[in-house]
Amino acid sequence: MIFISRNQLNQPIRGYVNKIFEHEGNNGGRIKTFAVSTTEKKQDGTKVYSTWYCNLIGSARQKEEQLQENTPIDIWGAKFTNVAKKDDATGKWGKPYLSVAISDFDVHVFEQRNDATPEEKPY
């Protein structure tokens, strides 16, 4: 497991909520999964896009209603876990996958820059 918290980061991980999926949990409750995209700029200037399927834990669940599709977010806390499930019938472990849970975030507010060109303005 890897934990990232607000006091460890100099700046947040910036992302966008692309899609929200809702499904029924094992106990009959509803569970939301958020498809969050992030972008990395390589040294040659090209961008690499990633999509992470995340759930919310801890204090982030209390702010869940702030998230809608296309919401820009600043992620300040997360938990990354390598998960594998055991097949009860065969006793064999399945392939591991990365589980991402957001524990702290803020909705990002863009500030307009007076010197930005029209192409640089996000709105």
N, CA, C and O atoms as a Tinker XYZ file with bonds, in Angstrom:
   492  protein
     1  N      0.827000   -1.179000    0.000000    73     2
     2  CA     0.000000    0.000000    0.000000    64     1     3
     3  C      0.868000    1.239000    0.000000    63     2     4     5
     4  O      1.927000    1.275000    0.628000    81     3
     5  N      0.411000    2.246000   -0.707000    73     3     6
     6  CA     1.077000    3.544000   -0.707000    64     5     7
     7  C      0.040000    4.594000   -0.333000    63     6     8     9
     8  O     -1.038000    4.655000   -0.924000    81     7
     9  N      0.377000    5.423000    0.658000    73     7    10
    10  CA    -0.496000    6.513000    1.066000    64     9    11
    11  C      0.156000    7.831000    0.679000    63    10    12    13
    12  O      1.360000    8.014000    0.861000    81    11
    13  N     -0.636000    8.742000    0.147000    73    11    14
    14  CA    -0.175000   10.099000   -0.140000    64    13    15
    15  C     -1.103000   11.034000    0.615000    63    14    16    17
    16  O     -2.323000   10.893000    0.538000    81    15
    17  N     -0.532000   11.997000    1.350000    73    15    18
    18  CA    -1.367000   12.925000    2.106000    64    17    19
    19  C     -0.984000   14.367000    1.801000    63    18    20    21
    20  O      0.081000   14.643000    1.249000    81    19
    21  N     -1.869000   15.267000    2.169000    73    19    22
    22  CA    -1.714000   16.700000    1.896000    64    21    23
    23  C     -0.381000   17.245000    2.394000    63    22    24    25
    24  O      0.239000   18.070000    1.723000    81    23
    25  N      0.065000   16.794000    3.556000    73    23    26
    26  CA     1.311000   17.341000    4.107000    64    25    27
    27  C      2.556000   16.793000    3.414000    63    26    28    29
    28  O      3.660000   17.254000    3.705000    81    27
    29  N      2.417000   15.827000    2.508000    73    27    30
    30  CA     3.548000   15.296000    1.752000    64    29    31
    31  C      3.682000   15.934000    0.372000    63    30    32    33
    32  O      4.723000   15.791000   -0.269000    81    31
    33  N      2.672000   16.620000   -0.087000    73    31    34
    34  CA     2.663000   17.155000   -1.448000    64    33    35
    35  C      2.933000   18.652000   -1.467000    63    34    36    37
    36  O      2.362000   19.397000   -0.671000    81    35
    37  N      3.800000   19.098000   -2.372000    73    35    38
    38  CA     4.021000   20.530000   -2.572000    64    37    39
    39  C      2.910000   21.134000   -3.423000    63    38    40    41
    40  O      2.575000   22.311000   -3.290000    81    39
    41  N      2.357000   20.322000   -4.282000    73    39    42
    42  CA     1.239000   20.749000   -5.120000    64    41    43
    43  C      0.334000   19.540000   -5.315000    63    42    44    45
    44  O      0.783000   18.402000   -5.178000    81    43
    45  N     -0.928000   19.775000   -5.631000    73    43    46
    46  CA    -1.854000   18.648000   -5.762000    64    45    47
    47  C     -1.645000   17.895000   -7.074000    63    46    48    49
    48  O     -0.967000   18.368000   -7.986000    81    47
    49  N     -2.238000   16.729000   -7.140000    73    47    50
    50  CA    -2.341000   15.995000   -8.394000    64    49    51
    51  C     -3.601000   16.518000   -9.068000    63    50    52    53
    52  O     -4.699000   16.363000   -8.534000    81    51
    53  N     -3.455000   17.133000  -10.232000    73    51    54
    54  CA    -4.591000   17.746000  -10.927000    64    53    55
    55  C     -5.253000   16.724000  -11.833000    63    54    56    57
    56  O     -4.572000   16.009000  -12.567000    81    55
    57  N     -6.559000   16.650000  -11.787000    73    55    58
    58  CA    -7.294000   15.712000  -12.631000    64    57    59
    59  C     -8.671000   16.234000  -12.956000    63    58    60    61
    60  O     -9.077000   17.296000  -12.485000    81    59
    61  N     -9.387000   15.475000  -13.768000    73    59    62
    62  CA   -10.773000   15.776000  -14.146000    64    61    63
    63  C    -11.606000   14.529000  -13.930000    63    62    64    65
    64  O    -11.162000   13.420000  -14.230000    81    63
    65  N    -12.810000   14.705000  -13.412000    73    63    66
    66  CA   -13.744000   13.593000  -13.302000    64    65    67
    67  C    -14.395000   13.433000  -14.679000    63    66    68    69
    68  O    -15.187000   14.278000  -15.096000    81    67
    69  N    -14.064000   12.363000  -15.372000    73    67    70
    70  CA   -14.626000   12.134000  -16.707000    64    69    71
    71  C    -16.009000   11.516000  -16.650000    63    70    72    73
    72  O    -16.909000   11.931000  -17.380000    81    71
    73  N    -16.180000   10.532000  -15.790000    73    71    74
    74  CA   -17.435000    9.789000  -15.736000    64    73    75
    75  C    -17.642000    9.282000  -14.321000    63    74    76    77
    76  O    -16.685000    9.044000  -13.584000    81    75
    77  N    -18.896000    9.123000  -13.956000    73    75    78
    78  CA   -19.250000    8.571000  -12.642000    64    77    79
    79  C    -20.100000    7.327000  -12.871000    63    78    80    81
    80  O    -21.127000    7.383000  -13.548000    81    79
    81  N    -19.666000    6.212000  -12.307000    73    79    82
    82  CA   -20.394000    4.950000  -12.410000    64    81    83
    83  C    -20.969000    4.629000  -11.039000    63    82    84    85
    84  O    -20.318000    4.851000  -10.018000    81    83
    85  N    -22.180000    4.111000  -11.018000    73    83    86
    86  CA   -22.798000    3.730000   -9.753000    64    85    87
    87  C    -23.287000    2.298000   -9.868000    63    86    88    89
    88  O    -23.933000    1.928000  -10.849000    81    87
    89  N    -22.971000    1.490000   -8.852000    73    87    90
    90  CA   -23.407000    0.105000   -8.855000    64    89    91
    91  C    -23.776000   -0.326000   -7.438000    63    90    92    93
    92  O    -23.468000    0.362000   -6.465000    81    91
    93  N    -24.436000   -1.465000   -7.340000    73    91    94
    94  CA   -24.886000   -1.952000   -6.042000    64    93    95
    95  C    -23.755000   -2.697000   -5.343000    63    94    96    97
    96  O    -23.085000   -3.540000   -5.941000    81    95
    97  N    -23.556000   -2.375000   -4.084000    73    95    98
    98  CA   -22.530000   -3.035000   -3.288000    64    97    99
    99  C    -23.011000   -4.356000   -2.730000    63    98   100   101
   100  O    -24.183000   -4.706000   -2.872000    81    99
   101  N    -22.114000   -5.092000   -2.097000    73    99   102
   102  CA   -22.446000   -6.400000   -1.531000    64   101   103
   103  C    -23.509000   -6.325000   -0.443000    63   102   104   105
   104  O    -24.269000   -7.274000   -0.250000    81   103
   105  N    -23.566000   -5.203000    0.268000    73   103   106
   106  CA   -24.534000   -5.073000    1.361000    64   105   107
   107  C    -25.826000   -4.396000    0.915000    63   106   108   109
   108  O    -26.661000   -4.056000    1.754000    81   107
   109  N    -26.005000   -4.196000   -0.387000    73   107   110
   110  CA   -27.221000   -3.583000   -0.910000    64   109   111
   111  C    -27.132000   -2.083000   -1.096000    63   110   112   113
   112  O    -28.018000   -1.493000   -1.713000    81   111
   113  N    -26.089000   -1.448000   -0.582000    73   111   114
   114  CA   -25.925000   -0.006000   -0.756000    64   113   115
   115  C    -25.403000    0.336000   -2.144000    63   114   116   117
   116  O    -25.017000   -0.553000   -2.904000    81   115
   117  N    -25.391000    1.614000   -2.474000    73   115   118
   118  CA   -24.889000    2.084000   -3.768000    64   117   119
   119  C    -23.437000    2.537000   -3.618000    63   118   120   121
   120  O    -23.087000    3.221000   -2.656000    81   119
   121  N    -22.599000    2.151000   -4.575000    73   119   122
   122  CA   -21.183000    2.518000   -4.583000    64   121   123
   123  C    -20.896000    3.293000   -5.851000    63   122   124   125
   124  O    -21.314000    2.895000   -6.939000    81   123
   125  N    -20.178000    4.406000   -5.713000    73   123   126
   126  CA   -19.792000    5.201000   -6.875000    64   125   127
   127  C    -18.314000    4.982000   -7.184000    63   126   128   129
   128  O    -17.474000    4.927000   -6.285000    81   127
   129  N    -18.020000    4.860000   -8.464000    73   127   130
   130  CA   -16.655000    4.800000   -8.960000    64   129   131
   131  C    -16.473000    5.985000   -9.894000    63   130   132   133
   132  O    -17.338000    6.263000  -10.725000    81   131
   133  N    -15.360000    6.676000   -9.764000    73   131   134
   134  CA   -15.099000    7.884000  -10.535000    64   133   135
   135  C    -13.952000    7.624000  -11.507000    63   134   136   137
   136  O    -12.876000    7.187000  -11.099000    81   135
   137  N    -14.181000    7.893000  -12.792000    73   135   138
   138  CA   -13.111000    7.826000  -13.793000    64   137   139
   139  C    -12.443000    9.199000  -13.799000    63   138   140   141
   140  O    -13.034000   10.180000  -14.249000    81   139
   141  N    -11.221000    9.263000  -13.302000    73   139   142
   142  CA   -10.479000   10.518000  -13.184000    64   141   143
   143  C     -9.320000   10.483000  -14.174000    63   142   144   145
   144  O     -8.550000    9.523000  -14.202000    81   143
   145  N     -9.199000   11.532000  -14.985000    73   143   146
   146  CA    -8.099000   11.591000  -15.950000    64   145   147
   147  C     -7.026000   12.547000  -15.462000    63   146   148   149
   148  O     -7.314000   13.561000  -14.826000    81   147
   149  N     -5.779000   12.203000  -15.772000    73   147   150
   150  CA    -4.635000   13.055000  -15.473000    64   149   151
   151  C     -3.794000   13.164000  -16.735000    63   150   152   153
   152  O     -3.905000   12.338000  -17.640000    81   151
   153  N     -2.955000   14.187000  -16.786000    73   151   154
   154  CA    -2.100000   14.420000  -17.943000    64   153   155
   155  C     -0.670000   14.641000  -17.476000    63   154   156   157
   156  O     -0.427000   15.292000  -16.460000    81   155
   157  N      0.258000   14.096000  -18.223000    73   155   158
   158  CA     1.677000   14.297000  -17.953000    64   157   159
   159  C      2.314000   14.848000  -19.227000    63   158   160   161
   160  O      2.076000   14.332000  -20.318000    81   159
   161  N      3.114000   15.885000  -19.087000    73   159   162
   162  CA     3.836000   16.428000  -20.235000    64   161   163
   163  C      5.247000   15.863000  -20.230000    63   162   164   165
   164  O      6.001000   16.051000  -19.276000    81   163
   165  N      5.597000   15.164000  -21.316000    73   163   166
   166  CA     6.932000   14.585000  -21.440000    64   165   167
   167  C      7.943000   15.674000  -21.787000    63   166   168   169
   168  O      7.566000   16.801000  -22.107000    81   167
   169  N      9.219000   15.331000  -21.722000    73   167   170
   170  CA    10.275000   16.302000  -21.989000    64   169   171
   171  C     10.198000   16.873000  -23.396000    63   170   172   173
   172  O     10.586000   18.020000  -23.618000    81   171
   173  N      9.699000   16.084000  -24.357000    73   171   174
   174  CA     9.605000   16.586000  -25.734000    64   173   175
   175  C      8.339000   17.406000  -25.979000    63   174   176   177
   176  O      8.090000   17.843000  -27.102000    81   175
   177  N      7.538000   17.615000  -24.929000    73   175   178
   178  CA     6.346000   18.442000  -25.039000    64   177   179
   179  C      5.064000   17.685000  -25.330000    63   178   180   181
   180  O      3.981000   18.264000  -25.239000    81   179
   181  N      5.152000   16.403000  -25.677000    73   179   182
   182  CA     3.941000   15.630000  -25.945000    64   181   183
   183  C      3.263000   15.283000  -24.624000    63   182   184   185
   184  O      3.918000   15.157000  -23.589000    81   183
   185  N      1.958000   15.132000  -24.677000    73   183   186
   186  CA     1.188000   14.825000  -23.477000    64   185   187
   187  C      0.822000   13.343000  -23.446000    63   186   188   189
   188  O      0.536000   12.733000  -24.476000    81   187
   189  N      0.840000   12.785000  -22.244000    73   187   190
   190  CA     0.418000   11.411000  -22.009000    64   189   191
   191  C     -0.802000   11.476000  -21.097000    63   190   192   193
   192  O     -0.745000   12.068000  -20.019000    81   191
   193  N     -1.895000   10.872000  -21.527000    73   191   194
   194  CA    -3.145000   10.900000  -20.767000    64   193   195
   195  C     -3.363000    9.554000  -20.077000    63   194   196   197
   196  O     -3.087000    8.499000  -20.647000    81   195
   197  N     -3.854000    9.609000  -18.857000    73   195   198
   198  CA    -4.172000    8.398000  -18.098000    64   197   199
   199  C     -5.557000    8.546000  -17.485000    63   198   200   201
   200  O     -5.974000    9.648000  -17.130000    81   199
   201  N     -6.259000    7.437000  -17.366000    73   199   202
   202  CA    -7.549000    7.417000  -16.679000    64   201   203
   203  C     -7.449000    6.426000  -15.527000    63   202   204   205
   204  O     -6.992000    5.296000  -15.699000    81   203
   205  N     -7.883000    6.870000  -14.352000    73   203   206
   206  CA    -7.841000    6.081000  -13.134000    64   205   207
   207  C     -9.274000    5.861000  -12.656000    63   206   208   209
   208  O    -10.060000    6.806000  -12.593000    81   207
   209  N     -9.611000    4.634000  -12.325000    73   207   210
   210  CA   -10.932000    4.340000  -11.771000    64   209   211
   211  C    -10.777000    4.345000  -10.256000    63   210   212   213
   212  O    -10.107000    3.484000   -9.687000    81   211
   213  N    -11.401000    5.318000   -9.615000    73   211   214
   214  CA   -11.184000    5.584000   -8.196000    64   213   215
   215  C    -12.481000    5.510000   -7.411000    63   214   216   217
   216  O    -13.568000    5.730000   -7.944000    81   215
   217  N    -12.339000    5.196000   -6.138000    73   215   218
   218  CA   -13.448000    5.391000   -5.213000    64   217   219
   219  C    -13.005000    6.409000   -4.175000    63   218   220   221
   220  O    -11.841000    6.807000   -4.147000    81   219
   221  N    -13.917000    6.823000   -3.334000    73   219   222
   222  CA   -13.623000    7.826000   -2.313000    64   221   223
   223  C    -13.616000    7.161000   -0.952000    63   222   224   225
   224  O    -14.443000    6.296000   -0.666000    81   223
   225  N    -12.669000    7.576000   -0.109000    73   223   226
   226  CA   -12.596000    7.068000    1.256000    64   225   227
   227  C    -12.409000    8.249000    2.207000    63   226   228   229
   228  O    -12.039000    9.346000    1.790000    81   227
   229  N    -12.670000    8.005000    3.482000    73   227   230
   230  CA   -12.429000    9.015000    4.511000    64   229   231
   231  C    -13.202000   10.299000    4.285000    63   230   232   233
   232  O    -14.375000   10.274000    3.913000    81   231
   233  N    -12.530000   11.430000    4.514000    73   231   234
   234  CA   -13.190000   12.735000    4.421000    64   233   235
   235  C    -13.627000   13.069000    2.993000    63   234   236   237
   236  O    -14.508000   13.908000    2.802000    81   235
   237  N    -13.028000   12.430000    1.995000    73   235   238
   238  CA   -13.428000   12.687000    0.608000    64   237   239
   239  C    -14.874000   12.262000    0.364000    63   238   240   241
   240  O    -15.559000   12.865000   -0.463000    81   239
   241  N    -15.343000   11.245000    1.062000    73   239   242
   242  CA   -16.740000   10.790000    0.891000    64   241   243
   243  C    -17.735000   11.862000    1.331000    63   242   244   245
   244  O    -18.847000   11.936000    0.809000    81   243
   245  N    -17.332000   12.685000    2.286000    73   243   246
   246  CA   -18.225000   13.744000    2.766000    64   245   247
   247  C    -18.393000   14.851000    1.734000    63   246   248   249
   248  O    -19.348000   15.625000    1.802000    81   247
   249  N    -17.455000   14.932000    0.763000    73   247   250
   250  CA   -17.523000   15.970000   -0.273000    64   249   251
   251  C    -17.957000   15.401000   -1.628000    63   250   252   253
   252  O    -17.848000   16.071000   -2.655000    81   251
   253  N    -18.444000   14.175000   -1.618000    73   251   254
   254  CA   -18.814000   13.466000   -2.850000    64   253   255
   255  C    -19.798000   14.236000   -3.720000    63   254   256   257
   256  O    -19.713000   14.177000   -4.946000    81   255
   257  N    -20.726000   14.953000   -3.107000    73   255   258
   258  CA   -21.749000   15.678000   -3.867000    64   257   259
   259  C    -21.160000   16.814000   -4.708000    63   258   260   261
   260  O    -21.833000   17.320000   -5.606000    81   259
   261  N    -19.928000   17.220000   -4.438000    73   259   262
   262  CA   -19.282000   18.268000   -5.224000    64   261   263
   263  C    -18.809000   17.763000   -6.590000    63   262   264   265
   264  O    -18.511000   18.559000   -7.480000    81   263
   265  N    -18.742000   16.445000   -6.751000    73   263   266
   266  CA   -18.196000   15.875000   -7.979000    64   265   267
   267  C    -19.294000   15.564000   -8.992000    63   266   268   269
   268  O    -20.274000   14.881000   -8.696000    81   267
   269  N    -19.094000   16.084000  -10.178000    73   267   270
   270  CA   -19.948000   15.793000  -11.324000    64   269   271
   271  C    -19.021000   15.514000  -12.492000    63   270   272   273
   272  O    -17.814000   15.736000  -12.391000    81   271
   273  N    -19.561000   15.035000  -13.585000    73   271   274
   274  CA   -18.728000   14.811000  -14.760000    64   273   275
   275  C    -18.144000   16.137000  -15.232000    63   274   276   277
   276  O    -18.822000   17.164000  -15.209000    81   275
   277  N    -16.890000   16.110000  -15.656000    73   275   278
   278  CA   -16.100000   17.264000  -16.119000    64   277   279
   279  C    -15.675000   18.206000  -14.995000    63   278   280   281
   280  O    -15.280000   19.340000  -15.269000    81   279
   281  N    -15.746000   17.770000  -13.747000    73   279   282
   282  CA   -15.290000   18.584000  -12.631000    64   281   283
   283  C    -13.769000   18.504000  -12.528000    63   282   284   285
   284  O    -13.225000   17.404000  -12.425000    81   283
   285  N    -13.058000   19.654000  -12.554000    73   283   286
   286  CA   -11.615000   19.621000  -12.319000    64   285   287
   287  C    -11.354000   19.478000  -10.814000    63   286   288   289
   288  O    -11.985000   20.158000  -10.005000    81   287
   289  N    -10.428000   18.597000  -10.446000    73   287   290
   290  CA   -10.157000   18.394000   -9.025000    64   289   291
   291  C     -8.656000   18.435000   -8.748000    63   290   292   293
   292  O     -7.830000   18.110000   -9.601000    81   291
   293  N     -8.342000   18.846000   -7.530000    73   291   294
   294  CA    -6.982000   18.803000   -7.002000    64   293   295
   295  C     -6.965000   17.690000   -5.962000    63   294   296   297
   296  O     -7.631000   17.783000   -4.931000    81   295
   297  N     -6.209000   16.647000   -6.236000    73   295   298
   298  CA    -6.142000   15.498000   -5.330000    64   297   299
   299  C     -4.997000   15.719000   -4.348000    63   298   300   301
   300  O     -3.841000   15.874000   -4.742000    81   299
   301  N     -5.341000   15.730000   -3.064000    73   299   302
   302  CA    -4.365000   15.969000   -1.997000    64   301   303
   303  C     -4.072000   14.720000   -1.181000    63   302   304   305
   304  O     -3.124000   14.709000   -0.396000    81   303
   305  N     -4.852000   13.686000   -1.348000    73   303   306
   306  CA    -4.624000   12.458000   -0.594000    64   305   307
   307  C     -5.151000   11.267000   -1.364000    63   306   308   309
   308  O     -6.214000   11.342000   -1.982000    81   307
   309  N     -4.413000   10.163000   -1.331000    73   307   310
   310  CA    -4.834000    8.960000   -2.045000    64   309   311
   311  C     -4.184000    7.734000   -1.416000    63   310   312   313
   312  O     -3.184000    7.820000   -0.702000    81   311
   313  N     -4.790000    6.601000   -1.709000    73   311   314
   314  CA    -4.270000    5.311000   -1.264000    64   313   315
   315  C     -4.208000    4.406000   -2.495000    63   314   316   317
   316  O     -5.206000    4.225000   -3.193000    81   315
   317  N     -3.034000    3.845000   -2.754000    73   315   318
   318  CA    -2.831000    2.938000   -3.878000    64   317   319
   319  C     -2.573000    1.550000   -3.313000    63   318   320   321
   320  O     -1.683000    1.371000   -2.482000    81   319
   321  N     -3.348000    0.569000   -3.759000    73   319   322
   322  CA    -3.239000   -0.783000   -3.234000    64   321   323
   323  C     -3.175000   -1.777000   -4.387000    63   322   324   325
   324  O     -3.941000   -1.679000   -5.346000    81   323
   325  N     -2.262000   -2.729000   -4.288000    73   323   326
   326  CA    -2.186000   -3.814000   -5.253000    64   325   327
   327  C     -3.103000   -4.923000   -4.741000    63   326   328   329
   328  O     -2.860000   -5.480000   -3.670000    81   327
   329  N     -4.148000   -5.245000   -5.492000    73   327   330
   330  CA    -5.184000   -6.166000   -5.032000    64   329   331
   331  C     -5.229000   -7.395000   -5.939000    63   330   332   333
   332  O     -5.116000   -7.285000   -7.160000    81   331
   333  N     -5.395000   -8.556000   -5.329000    73   331   334
   334  CA    -5.659000   -9.791000   -6.079000    64   333   335
   335  C     -6.764000  -10.537000   -5.340000    63   334   336   337
   336  O     -6.837000  -10.504000   -4.112000    81   335
   337  N     -7.606000  -11.196000   -6.087000    73   335   338
   338  CA    -8.705000  -11.937000   -5.471000    64   337   339
   339  C     -8.477000  -13.429000   -5.666000    63   338   340   341
   340  O     -8.041000  -13.880000   -6.725000    81   339
   341  N     -8.784000  -14.179000   -4.617000    73   339   342
   342  CA    -8.618000  -15.625000   -4.655000    64   341   343
   343  C     -9.913000  -16.285000   -5.112000    63   342   344   345
   344  O    -10.994000  -15.966000   -4.619000    81   343
   345  N     -9.789000  -17.191000   -6.045000    73   343   346
   346  CA   -10.945000  -17.959000   -6.530000    64   345   347
   347  C    -11.209000  -19.073000   -5.518000    63   346   348   349
   348  O    -10.377000  -19.962000   -5.338000    81   347
   349  N    -12.367000  -19.025000   -4.861000    73   347   350
   350  CA   -12.684000  -20.012000   -3.828000    64   349   351
   351  C    -12.764000  -21.426000   -4.388000    63   350   352   353
   352  O    -12.417000  -22.385000   -3.698000    81   351
   353  N    -13.216000  -21.566000   -5.630000    73   351   354
   354  CA   -13.374000  -22.895000   -6.226000    64   353   355
   355  C    -12.035000  -23.560000   -6.508000    63   354   356   357
   356  O    -11.865000  -24.751000   -6.248000    81   355
   357  N    -11.075000  -22.790000   -7.043000    73   355   358
   358  CA    -9.786000  -23.378000   -7.433000    64   357   359
   359  C     -8.682000  -23.124000   -6.408000    63   358   360   361
   360  O     -7.681000  -23.841000   -6.383000    81   359
   361  N     -8.857000  -22.113000   -5.567000    73   359   362
   362  CA    -7.826000  -21.751000   -4.607000    64   361   363
   363  C     -6.695000  -20.941000   -5.214000    63   362   364   365
   364  O     -5.718000  -20.635000   -4.532000    81   363
   365  N     -6.815000  -20.588000   -6.490000    73   363   366
   366  CA    -5.773000  -19.822000   -7.160000    64   365   367
   367  C     -6.072000  -18.326000   -7.082000    63   366   368   369
   368  O     -7.223000  -17.891000   -7.056000    81   367
   369  N     -4.983000  -17.566000   -7.047000    73   367   370
   370  CA    -5.103000  -16.109000   -7.009000    64   369   371
   371  C     -5.195000  -15.583000   -8.427000    63   370   372   373
   372  O     -4.494000  -16.058000   -9.320000    81   371
   373  N     -6.061000  -14.599000   -8.635000    73   371   374
   374  CA    -6.186000  -13.945000   -9.931000    64   373   375
   375  C     -5.079000  -12.934000  -10.134000    63   374   376   377
   376  O     -4.251000  -12.713000   -9.251000    81   375
   377  N     -5.074000  -12.325000  -11.304000    73   375   378
   378  CA    -4.053000  -11.320000  -11.598000    64   377   379
   379  C     -4.271000  -10.098000  -10.716000    63   378   380   381
   380  O     -5.405000   -9.656000  -10.535000    81   379
   381  N     -3.191000   -9.551000  -10.165000    73   379   382
   382  CA    -3.343000   -8.353000   -9.335000    64   381   383
   383  C     -3.663000   -7.123000  -10.188000    63   382   384   385
   384  O     -3.289000   -7.042000  -11.358000    81   383
   385  N     -4.354000   -6.185000   -9.580000    73   383   386
   386  CA    -4.668000   -4.911000  -10.233000    64   385   387
   387  C     -4.487000   -3.795000   -9.221000    63   386   388   389
   388  O     -4.485000   -4.027000   -8.012000    81   387
   389  N     -4.334000   -2.581000   -9.730000    73   387   390
   390  CA    -4.112000   -1.413000   -8.880000    64   389   391
   391  C     -5.456000   -0.805000   -8.485000    63   390   392   393
   392  O     -6.276000   -0.475000   -9.342000    81   391
   393  N     -5.667000   -0.665000   -7.197000    73   391   394
   394  CA    -6.862000   -0.013000   -6.672000    64   393   395
   395  C     -6.475000    1.387000   -6.197000    63   394   396   397
   396  O     -5.535000    1.544000   -5.418000    81   395
   397  N     -7.203000    2.405000   -6.666000    73   395   398
   398  CA    -6.918000    3.793000   -6.311000    64   397   399
   399  C     -8.110000    4.352000   -5.539000    63   398   400   401
   400  O     -9.248000    4.294000   -6.006000    81   399
   401  N     -7.841000    4.887000   -4.371000    73   399   402
   402  CA    -8.881000    5.508000   -3.552000    64   401   403
   403  C     -8.443000    6.926000   -3.202000    63   402   404   405
   404  O     -7.334000    7.134000   -2.710000    81   403
   405  N     -9.311000    7.894000   -3.454000    73   403   406
   406  CA    -9.026000    9.290000   -3.143000    64   405   407
   407  C     -9.500000    9.563000   -1.720000    63   406   408   409
   408  O    -10.655000    9.304000   -1.383000    81   407
   409  N     -8.599000   10.089000   -0.884000    73   407   410
   410  CA    -8.951000   10.359000    0.513000    64   409   411
   411  C     -9.114000   11.853000    0.807000    63   410   412   413
   412  O     -9.689000   12.218000    1.832000    81   411
   413  N     -8.616000   12.716000   -0.078000    73   411   414
   414  CA    -8.720000   14.162000    0.127000    64   413   415
   415  C     -8.635000   14.858000   -1.226000    63   414   416   417
   416  O     -7.750000   14.560000   -2.028000    81   415
   417  N     -9.545000   15.776000   -1.475000    73   415   418
   418  CA    -9.528000   16.535000   -2.726000    64   417   419
   419  C    -10.208000   17.880000   -2.526000    63   418   420   421
   420  O    -10.956000   18.077000   -1.569000    81   419
   421  N     -9.939000   18.796000   -3.438000    73   419   422
   422  CA   -10.645000   20.066000   -3.548000    64   421   423
   423  C    -11.096000   20.197000   -4.991000    63   422   424   425
   424  O    -10.406000   19.735000   -5.899000    81   423
   425  N    -12.238000   20.818000   -5.213000    73   423   426
   426  CA   -12.633000   21.156000   -6.577000    64   425   427
   427  C    -11.732000   22.301000   -7.011000    63   426   428   429
   428  O    -11.607000   23.301000   -6.304000    81   427
   429  N    -11.099000   22.153000   -8.184000    73   427   430
   430  CA   -10.159000   23.168000   -8.658000    64   429   431
   431  C    -10.922000   24.356000   -9.239000    63   430   432   433
   432  O    -11.899000   24.185000   -9.968000    81   431
   433  N    -10.466000   25.548000   -8.908000    73   431   434
   434  CA   -11.048000   26.780000   -9.444000    64   433   435
   435  C     -9.984000   27.438000  -10.313000    63   434   436   437
   436  O     -8.908000   27.791000   -9.832000    81   435
   437  N    -10.293000   27.599000  -11.596000    73   435   438
   438  CA    -9.355000   28.244000  -12.506000    64   437   439
   439  C     -9.385000   29.745000  -12.293000    63   438   440   441
   440  O    -10.454000   30.345000  -12.185000    81   439
   441  N     -8.205000   30.349000  -12.234000    73   439   442
   442  CA    -8.105000   31.803000  -12.141000    64   441   443
   443  C     -7.730000   32.331000  -13.517000    63   442   444   445
   444  O     -6.786000   31.849000  -14.143000    81   443
   445  N     -8.471000   33.317000  -13.978000    73   443   446
   446  CA    -8.193000   33.871000  -15.291000    64   445   447
   447  C     -6.938000   34.722000  -15.236000    63   446   448   449
   448  O     -6.760000   35.538000  -14.332000    81   447
   449  N     -6.075000   34.518000  -16.217000    73   447   450
   450  CA    -4.862000   35.320000  -16.326000    64   449   451
   451  C     -5.097000   36.387000  -17.380000    63   450   452   453
   452  O     -5.630000   36.096000  -18.451000    81   451
   453  N     -4.710000   37.599000  -17.091000    73   451   454
   454  CA    -4.884000   38.691000  -18.047000    64   453   455
   455  C     -3.960000   38.559000  -19.244000    63   454   456   457
   456  O     -4.280000   39.047000  -20.328000    81   455
   457  N     -2.798000   37.893000  -19.061000    73   455   458
   458  CA    -1.828000   37.777000  -20.149000    64   457   459
   459  C     -2.018000   36.516000  -20.991000    63   458   460   461
   460  O     -1.245000   36.286000  -21.921000    81   459
   461  N     -3.028000   35.694000  -20.689000    73   459   462
   462  CA    -3.217000   34.450000  -21.429000    64   461   463
   463  C     -3.820000   34.707000  -22.807000    63   462   464   465
   464  O     -4.690000   35.561000  -22.977000    81   463
   465  N     -3.337000   33.950000  -23.777000    73   463   466
   466  CA    -3.907000   34.049000  -25.125000    64   465   467
   467  C     -5.229000   33.293000  -25.119000    63   466   468   469
   468  O     -5.451000   32.481000  -24.222000    81   467
   469  N     -6.122000   33.530000  -26.092000    73   467   470
   470  CA    -7.395000   32.815000  -26.134000    64   469   471
   471  C     -7.238000   31.294000  -26.139000    63   470   472   473
   472  O     -8.093000   30.595000  -25.596000    81   471
   473  N     -6.162000   30.763000  -26.742000    73   471   474
   474  CA    -5.958000   29.326000  -26.785000    64   473   475
   475  C     -5.577000   28.752000  -25.419000    63   474   476   477
   476  O     -5.824000   27.577000  -25.147000    81   475
   477  N     -4.971000   29.587000  -24.556000    73   475   478
   478  CA    -4.528000   29.126000  -23.250000    64   477   479
   479  C     -5.625000   29.172000  -22.193000    63   478   480   481
   480  O     -5.499000   28.546000  -21.141000    81   479
   481  N     -6.687000   29.901000  -22.461000    73   479   482
   482  CA    -7.750000   30.033000  -21.470000    64   481   483
   483  C     -8.617000   28.779000  -21.471000    63   482   484   485
   484  O     -9.082000   28.353000  -22.528000    81   483
   485  N     -8.840000   28.183000  -20.303000    73   483   486
   486  CA    -9.609000   26.934000  -20.239000    64   485   487
   487  C    -11.110000   27.135000  -20.417000    63   486   488   489
   488  O    -11.844000   26.147000  -20.445000    81   487
   489  N    -11.597000   28.359000  -20.538000    73   487   490
   490  CA   -13.033000   28.601000  -20.680000    64   489   491
   491  C    -13.290000   29.678000  -21.680000    63   490   492
   492  O    -14.445000   30.021000  -21.935000    81   491
